[in-house]
Amino acid sequence: MADFRVHAGTDGVFYLAGELDLVSADGLEREVLMFLAAQGDVVFDVTDLSFVDSTGIRSFLRVAREITPRCLILRRPQRHVAHVLEIVGVHSFGIRVELDPEE
């Protein structure tokens, strides 16, 4: 089983950690969709997300679609995760990726 964790911070940001894959993607959607009634953009801090596969990407896309016209922001992905997000072109689906300014 994949090691994946998500929790809602007191700052309104969802903090994701571990591996987001086939095993854990549905859990992300269930956890996050309960809290999406709030206004404004939705922020996932993915600093501690070490892996994401196509199923994880699909979860991001589903959340982004659910919150339209608001934006899903993926904050501070690790370099290899950012590369996957770039290859997939998540920006074309209304998802904004905010890179760590130190990278």
N, C-alpha and C positions, 0 to 999 in steps of 0.2 A: 504494500500500500504506500502511496506517495506521501511524503511529509509535506503537508500544506496547511497553512494557518491563515485566517483572515479575522481581523477584529476592527470594530468601529472605534476610532479614537474619540476623545472628548472634543477634539477640534473639528469633528465632522468628516475627517479623512478616514478611508478604509486602508488598513495596513495589511499588505499581502506578503507572505513569506513562504519559502520552500519551493516546491515544484507544482505548477499548475498544469495538469494533464488530464487524460481521459478519466482517471479515478477521482480527481478532485474538482473538476470543472462544475459539475452540477451543484456541489456544495457551495461554491462561490456564488452562483446565481441565486440559490435559495437564501443564503445569508444576506446578500446585498439587496435583493429586491424587496425585502421587508422594510428597509429603511429609505426607500427612494421617494417617499412622498414629500420630502423636504424640497425647498426651492433652491435654485442655483445649480451650478455645475457640480458634477460628482467627481471626486478625486480619489484615485487609487495610488497610494504610495507603494511602488513596486521595488524599492531599493533592495529589499531582502528576498525578492523573487529570483531564484537561481535558474529556473527553467520554465519555459512555456511551449506547449505544442499546439497543433492546429485546433484541438478541442478547447484549450485555454483561450486561444484567439477568438474562437467562435463565441465563448462566454463573454468576452469583452464586447464583441459585436452585438450580441443580444442585449446586454445592459445598455449599450449606446443607443440602440433602437428604442428600448423601453423609456429612456429619459428624453428623447427628442422632444423639443428643440434644444434642450440643455446639452451640454458637452460632457463627455467622459474624458478626464485628464489622467494620463498615466505618468506619474511623477517619479523621476530619477531611476530609470531602469539601468541595470548593469549593462555593460557594453554588449555582451552577446545577446541579451534579451532585446536591447534597443535595435540591434542588427536584424533580428527576426521581425520585429514590428515594422521596420523600414522595408524589408523585402516584401512583406505582405501588403504594405501600403495602407495601414490602418487609418492614416490621416484622411484618406478618400472616403472613409465611412463615418466621418465626424468625430474621430478620436484624436485628441491632441496629446503628443508625447513631449514632456518637459524633461530635457536632459540635465544632469548634474552640471552646473557651470564649471566645475573643476575638471571635467572630462574633456 
